Amino acid sequence: MEQNIKSLVDDGILEFSLGNDDLALRIFQKALEDDPLYLPALRAISEVYLSLNMITEAENFCNRALAVDKKDLTSMVSLARILVKKGDKEGAEKASAEARILGWKEELSEN
């Protein structure tokens, strides 16, 4: 099942990169039906909604991703971008600071 969901997400990312946002959303939604906690699908659907300027939906899926892994650097960076677009300067600054810390921790753990 893991491989099937990964393939779905890969297909969705391809469709998104080709500008087929509606198809990408359907693919990511299918992946999330199979596994509602699949982090790559949560990240990806959040990005599609952000690109469509559907800020509430983007934030909801990003928060779901962070609920799965509160230390996910990619999701934290996305949250900061979402909050900037939302006009939440204070929230965006807090998310950006947390992303920097997560990035430093990741960098230090690699050395």
Backbone torsions as a table, in degrees:
resi	resn	phi	psi	omega
1	MET	NA	-38.4	179.8
2	GLU	-56.5	-44.1	-179.0
3	GLN	-65.1	-39.0	179.3
4	ASN	-62.6	-43.7	179.4
5	ILE	-66.9	-41.7	177.8
6	LYS	-60.9	-42.5	178.2
7	SER	-63.1	-41.2	177.3
8	LEU	-59.4	-47.8	-178.8
9	VAL	-63.9	-42.0	176.8
10	ASP	-59.5	-42.1	177.9
11	ASP	-63.4	-42.2	179.5
12	GLY	-63.3	-40.7	178.2
13	ILE	-64.0	-40.8	177.2
14	LEU	-61.4	-47.5	-179.8
15	GLU	-62.1	-40.2	178.0
16	PHE	-62.4	-43.4	-179.2
17	SER	-66.5	-23.5	177.6
18	LEU	-88.3	-1.1	178.3
19	GLY	88.9	11.1	179.7
20	ASN	-94.3	69.0	-173.2
21	ASP	-60.7	-43.5	-177.9
22	ASP	-63.3	-42.8	178.2
23	LEU	-65.9	-41.8	177.8
24	ALA	-58.8	-44.9	178.7
25	LEU	-59.4	-44.5	179.6
26	ARG	-62.1	-40.4	179.5
27	ILE	-64.9	-45.7	-180.0
28	PHE	-65.7	-37.3	177.4
29	GLN	-63.4	-38.7	177.1
30	LYS	-63.2	-44.0	178.7
31	ALA	-60.2	-40.4	-179.1
32	LEU	-73.9	-23.8	172.2
33	GLU	-66.6	-38.4	179.5
34	ASP	-71.4	-36.9	178.8
35	ASP	-151.1	97.2	-176.4
36	PRO	-62.9	-12.3	-178.0
37	LEU	-109.3	14.2	-177.1
38	TYR	-74.6	105.6	-171.8
39	LEU	-54.9	-47.0	179.9
40	PRO	-59.8	-34.9	178.2
41	ALA	-71.3	-39.8	177.9
42	LEU	-63.4	-42.8	177.7
43	ARG	-61.4	-47.8	-173.9
44	ALA	-66.3	-44.3	-178.7
45	ILE	-65.9	-34.2	176.2
46	SER	-61.6	-42.2	179.8
47	GLU	-65.6	-38.9	178.3
48	VAL	-64.3	-46.6	178.8
49	TYR	-61.3	-38.8	177.9
50	LEU	-62.0	-43.4	-179.6
51	SER	-65.5	-27.1	177.7
52	LEU	-86.2	3.0	-179.1
53	ASN	62.8	29.5	175.4
54	MET	-98.4	76.7	-168.3
55	ILE	-63.2	-42.5	-179.0
56	THR	-61.0	-45.5	179.5
57	GLU	-64.9	-43.3	179.0
58	ALA	-59.0	-45.7	-179.5
59	GLU	-64.9	-40.7	179.6
60	ASN	-60.5	-47.1	-179.4
61	PHE	-69.9	-35.2	177.2
62	CYS	-64.7	-41.8	177.4
63	ASN	-65.4	-35.1	174.9
64	ARG	-63.2	-40.4	178.0
65	ALA	-62.9	-43.2	179.5
66	LEU	-68.7	-26.6	175.0
67	ALA	-68.8	-31.2	176.9
68	VAL	-72.6	-42.9	180.0
69	ASP	-146.4	98.3	-176.1
70	LYS	-67.0	-12.4	-179.6
71	LYS	-106.9	21.7	-179.8
72	ASP	-80.1	109.5	-176.3
73	LEU	-58.9	-44.9	-178.5
74	THR	-58.9	-45.4	-179.9
75	SER	-67.3	-36.8	180.0
76	MET	-66.9	-40.0	176.5
77	VAL	-63.8	-42.7	177.8
78	SER	-61.0	-42.6	179.4
79	LEU	-60.2	-42.4	178.8
80	ALA	-60.2	-43.9	179.5
81	ARG	-64.1	-40.4	179.3
82	ILE	-63.3	-45.4	-177.6
83	LEU	-67.0	-33.0	174.7
84	VAL	-61.5	-48.2	-179.4
85	LYS	-64.3	-31.0	179.5
86	LYS	-75.5	-18.2	-178.3
87	GLY	90.0	12.6	179.4
88	ASP	-92.2	81.8	-175.4
89	LYS	-60.8	-46.5	-178.4
90	GLU	-63.1	-45.0	178.2
91	GLY	-63.8	-39.9	179.6
92	ALA	-64.9	-41.4	178.2
93	GLU	-63.4	-40.8	179.3
94	LYS	-65.3	-45.0	179.3
95	ALA	-65.2	-38.5	178.3
96	SER	-64.4	-41.6	178.5
97	ALA	-63.7	-42.8	178.5
98	GLU	-64.3	-39.2	178.0
99	ALA	-63.2	-41.2	177.6
100	ARG	-60.9	-44.1	179.4
101	ILE	-62.4	-44.9	178.7
102	LEU	-62.1	-39.2	178.2
103	GLY	-64.1	-42.4	177.9
104	TRP	-63.2	-44.8	179.6
105	LYS	-60.8	-41.8	179.0
106	GLU	-63.4	-43.4	179.4
107	GLU	-63.8	-44.7	-179.8
108	LEU	-65.7	-34.9	-179.5
109	SER	-71.9	-20.3	178.5
110	GLU	-80.6	-21.5	-177.2
111	ASN	-90.2	NA	NA
